[in-house]
Structure formats: structure tokens, C-alpha cells
Amino acid sequence: MSSNEDLPSVSVVIPARNCAAELPGCLDAVSAQTYPGPMEVIVATAPSTDDTEAVAQRRARTAGPNDQSAQSIRVVSNPAGTTSSGLNWAISAAAGEIIVRVDAQARLPAEYVERAVATLQRTGAANVGGVQNPVGQGEVSRVIAAALSSPFGGGPAAFRHGSDEGPVDTVYLGVFDAGALASVGGFDETLLRNQDYELNWRLREQGHVVWLDPSLVVEYQPRSSWAGLARQYFEYGAWKRVVIARSPRSIQPRQLAAPALVIGLGLSALELARGRLRGGMVPAAYVGASTLAAARLRQRLPSVGDRLRAAAAFAVMHLSWGTGFLIGRRRAR
């Protein structure tokens, strides 16, 4: 990269809500970045039921601008409480030429910012992102992480399994050119989910490039309960429907697979209720595909029981996403 004097300034923005346990690890990873240029961290705290605010304020006090072991940390308030509003509040307070979006559940590798800024400058892209690497903590979370790592479970999106560098429709997290981000108005605060995909769609509609750099691998902590996973994916599906209703041309064929599965299983149930054995074809095919996909996870899940639970995780994700898409929220807030 260029000399330190020529490096662009960077602002890391982190929306934080009910993440008192995860936030310290996230901030530790950000503080360990090797980027040699000017860098600040802005945490937007939402009303929480845990000590998120206190954790953020404590870290801000102990990581002042004269502390050479960590970047300067500032805390801003996010009264609306949503991820999109938190990101926008943090971005509005940011002074950086480059905006690095980070979630409290993410763990950046030490060279993440340095490498992403270099890719941004090399490609001229408006947004550079990498690959999400699910890493579970605890029995359920570990199984869910393995299921997400499977193309059958997490889907074929490039940010989950991409190995080829180049333009894509969306990426995990994102390192943005601040001017390009401002030109599209930031994140849409009417969206509770799917705000990243929708933002990247608007960037691409304006002629900007969204770029996948597969060398940027970020650890992500998935949900640790089946109910939490089901709620998460139901919301994903519901808000995807809102985004597609607004921007029909943004739809990708992969996004119709889960709704089609839910419809197919519903029709199969009707056929079976009428005594028609052909109604078992779709459920049998899905169970077979899930079992085969779970069997391919034996390196991460040596136990047969864990692989069966991974097959169950596939079903929770697919059916929750598809049901949310079909009957979930129809309008933005």
C-alpha cells in the first residue's frame, strides 16, 4: 500500500443491540487491525435489555485517541433501535473516507481492513466484501454453523462460498467508499432485514460495482437456539419479499427456492390427505437431499446425530424463510 500519509481515513461503524457478550470480542478484533492509516471506531448503541451500552461506554473510555494499542472509540445513540438506523447514525458521525461496516457477532481477521482498502483502491469498487465463515459456540450453534456452511443450507450466494474474485450482487458486511455510500442515501431505515442486499442493489443501479474479495474471510457466530434460527430466517424471508416488491428486477432465482419448497410441501400434504401416494414425492425428495447434504458435513460433524441435527437445521432455515416470504410482513415500516 501507499505511505501512511497517503492512506485514506477509515471509520469502522458497529450497530450494537443486546450484544453485551459479543461486543468485547468484536472490538478486540477491530483494535487488532494492521491498517496503518488513520482509523476510528463508532458504536451505535440501541435500547437493550442487557449491558450493551455500559460495555460500549467502558471501551470508549479506555481506548482514547492517545492510546496507541487501540483505535479511538466513540459511542452514539440509536434511539430507533434498528440495525439500519444504527448504521446511519454511526455513518453520519464518521469522518472517514472509507466506511467499514461490522456486526457485533463478527470477528474480523487482523488484516481485514488493510486488505479491503487495498482491494477498494485497486478495483475502484463502491463496496468490497468477503466471505462469511460461520463458527458456532455450543452444541446447537456448532450444528447450525455447519449447516450454514453447506451450499444446500446457506444457499449459493457468493459471499457464503465464493472462491472467484469479481463483481457480485451482494457481499457480507462491506467496506464502502464513503462518497458512493452517501450518493445512494445510506441504509434504508424502513427495512429491519435485507438492508445490505437492498443497499447493494441501489449502488449497482447507479452504476457502482460491488466486489467480492474471497481472501476476506470473517468469522460469524450464528444463532444458538432453534427458535432463534427460525425467527431469524422467517424475518429474512418476510423482508426479502418487501425488497422484491419495491425492486422486482433485484430478484435472483435462488431466492424463490424456499417459497417453492413450502408451496410444494403444502400441495403434497393435500395430496396425501386425499390418499394419493404421489403426494409423498416432494417430501421424500427433500428429505433425501437434506440427508445427502448433511452427510457431506462429516468432516465438521463426525457424529451421525449431529449430521441429523444439521438436516433438521436445513429444514428450519428453508421452511422459515419460505413461510416468511409467503405470509410475512407485506409492507415496510
Secondary structure by P-SEA (a helix, b strand, c coil): ccccccbbbbbbbbbbccccccaaaaaaaaaacccccbbbbbbbbcccccaaaaaaaaaaaacccccccccbbbbbbcccccaaaaaaaaaaaccccbbbbbccccccccaaaaaaaaaaaaccccbbbbbbbbbbccaaaaaaaaaaacccccccccccccccccccccccccccaaaaaaaacccccccccaaaaaaaaaaaaabbbbbbcccbbbbbbccccaaaaaaaaaaaaaaaaaaaaacccccccccaaaaaaaaaaaaaaaaaaacccccaaaaaaaaaaaaaaaaaaccccccaaaaaaaaaaaaaaaaaaaaaaaccccccc
